[in-house]
Amino acid sequence: MSNDYLRAEGVLEGSVVSLAGPAGDPLDWDGGGTFQATMYLSEEMLRRGWKARGAFDEEKAWIMAAEKDKSRRPCHLVVDCDVVVAGSGAGGSVAASVLAEAGMRVAVIEKSSWQPARTLPREEAHGFRTMYERSGFLTTDDGGVGILAGATLGGGTTINWGASWRTPEHIRKEWSETYGCADFANDVFDTAVEQVCERMGVRDSGFSFGPADQVFMDALERMGCQAGPMPRNCQAPAGECSQFCAFGCPSGHKRDAPSTWLADACRHRAVCFTEAFAVRIVTRPRVSPSGQRAREVVGLLVEHRPWPAAVAGSGGPEPAFRIFFRCDKVFAANGAIGTPALLLRSGVEGNGHVGKHLKLHPAQVVWGQFGDDFRSYRAGSRSSDGDNVVKSGMDAPVSAGLLSVKDMSPRYATLRDIEDLACPNGQSVRSNSAAPEGAGRVGMWSGTMFSAFSVEVAQWGREDNHGPMMAVPVGHPGIIAALLPWTSPAQHRLAMSRLDRTALFLVYQRDRGEGSVTLDDNGQPSVQYWPCLEDRRDMTRAMILGLKSLVASGAERIGTLTQSNESECVLRGDGARDVNQYLANVARFGVQYLRTPVLSAHQMGSARMGGDPAQSVFDPNGESWEVKGLFVSDTSAFPSATGANPMVTAMALAHMVATKAAKESSLQKFTKNC
Ligand SMILES: Cc1cc2nc3c(=O)[nH]c(=O)nc-3n(C[C@H](O)[C@H](O)[C@H](O)COP(=O)(O)OP(=O)(O)OC[C@H]3O[C@@H](n4cnc5c(N)ncnc54)[C@H](O)[C@@H]3O)c2cc1C
């Protein structure tokens, strides 16, 4: 286990307070639990030098009046602090660290639980149940899109795949010029990005590709396409990836939020509250509002909801233990699904833009199965330090030191180009030159995962800059079983029995289209989204490129996720079909509503920042146009989709917003004292 991680874990052990009670000795909710919980939490707060007290009747009445609480349920504890950060993920953790370091007393509120590395499940079903939103997939209302989002201390950073892209230049330009947020294009954001990448240990060399990523790179290169090493925040020595980053990194080598920003925040006296659900931001009218903001923050109402029982959305057993965090600043960082829900529960409307403009980077997977004559790659037989040098960011070279993203325009393939490419003959190219090791094995679960990417079909630096990236997804058997088409028990059994010789290629689209987040009857988020026609066309284009490159690598069977007898094509032996005919069918069929499962792991834009109060929820400094003291620090604030994986952008945005808010706050204190 990495020493950095062990040090961070030591800090967190003293700073994470579970509202469920001490580990191994949970509070007894059925018999006098409220009193017991109040005593336990008051003592925990006192031990850390915080002020907390039971809510007296008078105070209860005031809190209930302020929040117009129709349920009239009592609030049990009042805690005073300077700022509450609701959500402990990519954005929340960074905001907490910056604010705590600036001397503020910070409470981090996380609805789920903390699992130290040594207690991580390392088991797919348990991992999904305890570390993911809705214990697996949160789906859109119609079931058309399956959304993966982390729900654990550290949010998505704890369970994500470690890709760490600096915000592409064309996105920064767009956010500045089209959305009126000038600082994204200047050195204010540069500084934030660099500080984030430094703390996260982002690197694009020093690791070796996993065998499946080598299949991907070679497959694309066989097609004459760009592929390169993914920038990552994992410090594992070459060949030592744990393969479990989707359920927390058991070796502690991935620099997730708990091991970096949250530990830093706690070193500066922040406290993380877990199994603590942010119910509502409490506001009151301002005495003398000047300009836009007629209301101001007075605190955040939080409920204990047992995790993971609360994921189903029912809100957990009654009566919930409630804490009022009294403060004049709240940072909303519940992620792009949770933040609009929190704002809507709090009566923040953002001129009708709260919950609108949701972006998902809709994704597809294509797959290829290899036969015994496929000569497998050894983990690490190709490394990121080889001839493929990548620097993330639009102006940097992306492949082989020869090709920059700018240079890619002549090679950008349109659907017509891809359709016109003669499909390579699998027979003649199926043996690759790497050393054999276990005939036919692709090695999906060995070596460094998610370590290669391609922007061949993306339109970075061109036209409207939309279009998909491609990579090799991290997939474990349970999720793959759920996604593979089921046309018959025999077909599904065969596909699953051949997983160790299957390569999966992921396609994720920078979406032009958008969806929305609304509240259901329980006050929980519900999501509406389906990719628009142009986005579906782009995804199909990349799927075809992926399928062709799998043919070029010698796959003996290729397919998509579409629920249809036509979803796969046998290329050799019994049942072999004409591959060009099959690809024409895939192009024609495209991504079909409720027949092709669309996936998402990147939610963004549902409470966007912008320069125009009529078109955005938060101003360019990240403060609400409506409520003074309400800030945003997560992916919901993105003015549009990033195209590249969003974690570093969310962190840099949070860094920028929190740094400005801390400066403004100390300036106000200074002026007051003068
Ligand atoms: C499987 C997977 C793989 C990914 N891989 C990558 C990758 O390789 N690179 C990359 O850049 N991005 C990746 N992402 C996306 C990335 O992790 C997210 O974009 C990022 O974490 C979002 O940051 P955030 O701050 O907006 O929200 P999150 O990190 O999701 O944090 C939000 C937190 O708020 C909590 N919360 C929600 N509602 C409440 C409430 N009412 N009260 C209290 N707490 C609440 C949630 O439990 C969660 O912990 C991946 C995501 C997934 C799911």
The ligand as an ORCA input file, in Angstrom:
! r2SCAN-3c Opt
* xyz 0 1
  C     -17.208      4.267    -13.456
  C     -16.713      5.673    -13.698
  C     -15.481      5.878    -14.296
  C     -15.034      7.187    -14.532
  N     -13.773      7.379    -15.055
  C     -13.301      8.643    -15.178
  C     -11.969      8.871    -15.596
  O     -11.202      7.936    -15.834
  N     -11.542     10.169    -15.709
  C     -12.375     11.225    -15.445
  O     -11.941     12.379    -15.621
  N     -13.626     11.021    -15.043
  C     -14.102      9.767    -14.874
  N     -15.360      9.562    -14.391
  C     -16.184     10.739    -14.098
  C     -15.715     11.496    -12.852
  O     -15.437     10.618    -11.794
  C     -16.815     12.476    -12.483
  O     -17.057     13.314    -13.592
  C     -16.450     13.343    -11.294
  O     -16.153     12.575    -10.154
  C     -17.629     14.261    -10.988
  O     -17.274     15.124     -9.956
  P     -18.385     15.897     -9.134
  O     -17.680     16.665     -8.102
  O     -19.268     16.607    -10.084
  O     -19.305     14.773     -8.464
  P     -18.947     13.416     -7.741
  O     -17.491     13.127     -7.800
  O     -19.875     12.407     -8.301
  O     -19.312     13.704     -6.215
  C     -20.624     13.975     -5.787
  C     -20.780     13.400     -4.381
  O     -21.946     13.966     -3.795
  C     -22.618     12.967     -3.066
  N     -24.018     13.373     -2.954
  C     -24.965     13.408     -3.917
  N     -26.126     13.872     -3.415
  C     -25.907     14.150     -2.108
  C     -26.706     14.690     -1.064
  N     -27.988     15.055     -1.245
  N     -26.154     14.849      0.165
  C     -24.856     14.512      0.387
  N     -24.051     14.000     -0.570
  C     -24.559     13.838     -1.811
  C     -22.393     11.697     -3.869
  O     -22.550     10.559     -3.048
  C     -20.957     11.898     -4.352
  O     -20.034     11.327     -3.463
  C     -15.839      8.280    -14.155
  C     -17.070      8.075    -13.538
  C     -17.502      6.782    -13.304
  C     -18.833      6.585    -12.638
*
